Amino acid sequence: MILSKVHPGRTPPRSQPPRGGHSTTLDLIEGLYRRAPHATLYTPLCKIRDVLRGCHYLVSTDGERLSAVVAYTDDAIEATWALPGRAEILRNLIAQVQRRLGALSFLPVMETGRRSWSQMLGLQVLGRYFRARHVAPLPGPPTIPAGFRLVTVDVARDLPAVVRLMNMAYPSLPDFVDTRDVEEMTSAPYHFPDGWFFLREETHRHPVGMAVNGYCPDSDEGFIDWIQVLPRYRRHGLGSLLVTESIRRLAAASFITVSGSLDAPFAVGDLYRKCGFGQTRQWTILGKQASSRRAPATPRGGVRPPKAS
Ligand SMILES: CC(C)(COP(=O)(O)OP(=O)(O)OC[C@H]1O[C@@H](n2cnc3c(N)ncnc32)[C@H](O)[C@@H]1OP(=O)(O)O)[C@@H](O)C(=O)NCCC(=O)NCCS
């Protein structure tokens, strides 16, 4: 095993497989990501690519093979990855980074089986997420109940309706989302306009549900970001309808992923499993509560953790 510190933009040490002679650790992560996006990162790569570009990396190799990677900034570990069965090696890398960083805001880790990461690293659990990829054949068009219609969101026209619906979907979280949040989401490089759509009730022409989907051009990945149905319309199959239509709208992508909270009031993952998502991986975000200065790029499915102050 060889431990090496690698900076982005630099050629990796000789112990790593040469890839055209100019590869960086970020290139290696991208290679891993294409094969198993949900087992490499806890969130779509395009959401944190810029941060990863500026990271320091600590890697461990097993002969010629990469066996574990930790990507970190001055106050957070942004990404961790390890081959199956190499959790101990990853833990050692993380412990080395922990010693270098004065305060650790957060750190994402994949499930380890029997031993809990929070015990291994002495940190608190800030959130638990699942991440899965679509593995079933592409679905046919969903059946839309009489009196409802799918309407693509026009952000300039529909911004107030989007904010209203998002907040009504989480009645226990007042002012969960504001106009600025939505403007930020719709100006992100992964904003996919066709992936934002309402399910509208046609008598009063009011939206009762909404889907938010993204597309990452670099990795050719489509991802379901957020599905919402107003409380009084739930458990009638409308959430499944929105997921099915989302998959159809993302069908041109090479692969489709979804991430969501495991701390939601019910197992949201069941909704996605019934809609053809599988190979689910569980991720835990760890950190020190008091020093959580910067919130990680959390997946939106389920209830989002409160914004960091
Ligand atoms: C998650 C959500 C979109 C589901 O909408 P919905 O219209 O109720 O979903 P469906 O009726 O299609 O349910 C599909 C499956 O999800 C699961 N599910 C949905 N609501 C559930 C609940 N309250 N308890 C347990 N399982 C539930 C069930 O497996 C259900 O299948 P079933 O009805 O055959 O048992 C809705 O609850 C919601 O908007 N929640 C707040 C936003 C959120 O958490 N979104 C998470 C996804 S990003």
The ligand as a MOL file (V3000), in Angstrom:
LIG
                    3D

  0  0  0     0  0            999 V3000
M  V30 BEGIN CTAB
M  V30 COUNTS 48 50 0 0 0
M  V30 BEGIN ATOM
M  V30 1 C -42.6650 11.4660 -1.5700 0
M  V30 2 C -43.9650 11.9300 -2.2270 0
M  V30 3 C -43.6310 12.6780 -3.5130 0
M  V30 4 C -44.8210 10.7040 -2.5660 0
M  V30 5 O -45.9610 11.1350 -3.2840 0
M  V30 6 P -47.2530 10.1910 -3.4270 0
M  V30 7 O -48.1250 10.7870 -4.4700 0
M  V30 8 O -47.8480 9.9610 -2.0910 0
M  V30 9 O -46.5660 8.8390 -3.9560 0
M  V30 10 P -47.2960 7.5270 -4.4870 0
M  V30 11 O -48.7570 7.5500 -4.1290 0
M  V30 12 O -46.9810 7.3690 -5.9260 0
M  V30 13 O -46.5730 6.3930 -3.6330 0
M  V30 14 C -45.6420 5.4920 -4.2280 0
M  V30 15 C -45.0160 4.6270 -3.1410 0
M  V30 16 O -44.2140 5.4100 -2.2540 0
M  V30 17 C -44.3310 4.8730 -0.9130 0
M  V30 18 N -44.9760 5.8680 -0.0570 0
M  V30 19 C -45.4840 7.0610 -0.4370 0
M  V30 20 N -45.9610 7.7170 0.6470 0
M  V30 21 C -45.7740 6.9130 1.7130 0
M  V30 22 C -46.0600 7.0350 3.1150 0
M  V30 23 N -46.6410 8.1290 3.6170 0
M  V30 24 N -45.7230 5.9980 3.9190 0
M  V30 25 C -45.1370 4.8910 3.4240 0
M  V30 26 N -44.8430 4.7160 2.1020 0
M  V30 27 C -45.1550 5.7180 1.2640 0
M  V30 28 C -45.1960 3.6240 -1.0180 0
M  V30 29 O -44.3270 2.5420 -1.2570 0
M  V30 30 C -46.0300 3.9510 -2.2450 0
M  V30 31 O -46.5230 2.8060 -2.9010 0
M  V30 32 P -47.9630 2.2120 -2.4410 0
M  V30 33 O -48.9130 3.3590 -2.4120 0
M  V30 34 O -48.2180 1.1880 -3.4880 0
M  V30 35 O -47.7420 1.6420 -1.0560 0
M  V30 36 C -44.7750 12.8400 -1.2490 0
M  V30 37 O -44.9580 12.1400 -0.0150 0
M  V30 38 C -44.0970 14.1680 -0.9700 0
M  V30 39 O -44.2620 15.1170 -1.7330 0
M  V30 40 N -43.3460 14.2660 0.1490 0
M  V30 41 C -42.6390 15.5240 0.4740 0
M  V30 42 C -41.5080 15.7610 -0.4910 0
M  V30 43 C -40.4980 14.6320 -0.4210 0
M  V30 44 O -40.1260 14.1390 0.6450 0
M  V30 45 N -40.0330 14.1800 -1.5850 0
M  V30 46 C -39.1090 13.0670 -1.5990 0
M  V30 47 C -38.7350 12.6920 -2.9230 0
M  V30 48 S -37.5450 13.8620 -3.6050 0
M  V30 END ATOM
M  V30 BEGIN BOND
M  V30 1 1 1 2
M  V30 2 1 2 3
M  V30 3 1 2 4
M  V30 4 1 2 36
M  V30 5 1 4 5
M  V30 6 1 5 6
M  V30 7 2 6 7
M  V30 8 1 6 8
M  V30 9 1 6 9
M  V30 10 1 9 10
M  V30 11 2 10 11
M  V30 12 1 10 12
M  V30 13 1 10 13
M  V30 14 1 13 14
M  V30 15 1 14 15
M  V30 16 1 15 16
M  V30 17 1 15 30
M  V30 18 1 16 17
M  V30 19 1 17 18
M  V30 20 1 17 28
M  V30 21 1 18 19
M  V30 22 1 18 27
M  V30 23 2 19 20
M  V30 24 1 20 21
M  V30 25 1 21 22
M  V30 26 2 21 27
M  V30 27 1 22 23
M  V30 28 2 22 24
M  V30 29 1 24 25
M  V30 30 2 25 26
M  V30 31 1 26 27
M  V30 32 1 28 29
M  V30 33 1 28 30
M  V30 34 1 30 31
M  V30 35 1 31 32
M  V30 36 2 32 33
M  V30 37 1 32 34
M  V30 38 1 32 35
M  V30 39 1 36 37
M  V30 40 1 36 38
M  V30 41 2 38 39
M  V30 42 1 38 40
M  V30 43 1 40 41
M  V30 44 1 41 42
M  V30 45 1 42 43
M  V30 46 2 43 44
M  V30 47 1 43 45
M  V30 48 1 45 46
M  V30 49 1 46 47
M  V30 50 1 47 48
M  V30 END BOND
M  V30 END CTAB
M  END
